[in-house]
């Protein structure tokens, strides 16, 4: 019975994993194809109209369109993270655990703040006292 239950659990986990992976891949394909289409159309248009004499307004509009399609196309490189975050519950869970771990670290207290004159004098005094103690110990060791 135990073996059957564990094999069923393993099959269900693999099935869930495959569903997550399939949804991630399909969503990634869609997210990759959508920005490619305007980028390709814009580049083909630029090639076809390269020999046409254009007014400054038309050239500016074409450049603006080209810039916007470039931004959308190259913004696609960051889309994988968001696709995985949206489509996979296990990825979301791992990401939230990472954020919670990072947030709970004691890095908030690791800040440099300006010191007052009194604090600096106190540090110098304690440093001198420690130096005198260490010199005293060194002198005692040399004597013995």
N, C-alpha and C positions, 0 to 999 in steps of 0.2 A: 504494500500500500504506500509506504514512504517513497519508494522508488517511482511509482506512478505519479504521486503528487508532485515530487520534485521535477520529473520530466515534463509534466503539464505546466508547472510554473516556468520552467526554462523555455518551453515552446511559446508561452504567452509573452515572456519578456522579449524573446527574439521577434515575435510578431509586432510587439509595440515598438521595438527598435527599428524594424523594417518600415513600419508606418511612418515613424518620425523621420527616418532617412529619406523615404520617398517624398514626403511633403517638403522637406528641406530642399531636395534636388529640384523638384518641380517649381517651387517658388524661386529658387536661384536661377533657373533657366529663364523664367519669365522676367525676372529683374535684370538679367543680363541682356535679353533680347530687346526690351523696350527702349533703353537708351541707344542701342546700336542703330536702330532704324532712322531716327532723325539725324544722327551723326553721318550715316552713310548717304542719306539723301542730300544733306548739306554739302558733303564733299563732292558728290557727283555733280551737283549744281555748280559748285565752284569750278570744277574741271570743264564743264560744258560752256560756261560763260566767261572763261578766262580771257578769251580773245575779244570779247565785246567791250566797246568803250562805254564806260558808266559815268553817270554824274556823281558828284561827291556825296549827295544824299543817298543814292542807291548803294554806293560803295560802303557808306557808313552803316546802312541798314543790314547789308549782307555781312559785314564784319560783326555787327551786334548779334545776328542770328548764329553766325559761326562760333562766336564766343559762348553763347548760351548753350549750344549743342555740345561744345567741348566741356563745359562745366558739368553738364548732365552725364556725358559719357565718362569723364574721369571720376566723377562722384560715384560711379558704379563700383569702383574699387573698394569703397568703404561699405558697400551694401551687404557683403557676406555676413558681417557681424550682426546686422539688424535682421537679416533673413533668418539666421540661426536662432536669434533671440525670440523672434516672433513664432517660428514654426516648431521649435523643439522644446518640450517641457523639461527634458533632462538638461538641456543646455541652459535654460532659464534658471533651473534650480542650482546648477553648478556656478553660474554667474552670480547669483544672489549670495551663495555661500562665500564666493571670493570677495564680493563687496563687503559683506559682513565681517569677514576675517580682516580685511584691510582697514575697515572702520574701527574695529576693536583693538587694533595695534596701538601701542603707546607712542605713536609718532606725533601726536598733537602737542606733547610736552617738549618736543625737541625744537625749541625756538630760540633764536638769539635775540636778546633784549638789551637795550642800553643799560649800563651800570651807572649808579650814582658814585660820586666821589667817595662817600663813606664806605660803600661796598668795596671799591677798589682799595682803599686804605686798609680795610679789614682783611682783605685777601693778602695784601702785602705783609701785614703784621703776622698773620698765621703762617705765611710762607717763610718769613724770617725765623719764627719760632721753630718751625720744623727743621729748617736748615741748621739752626744752632743745636737742636737735639741730635741731629744726625752727625754733626761735627763732634759733639761731645762723646757720642758712642764710638766714633772712629778713633778719637784720642784715647778713650779707655781701652779699646782693643789694641792699640799700638803699645800702650803701657804694659798690658798684661801679656 
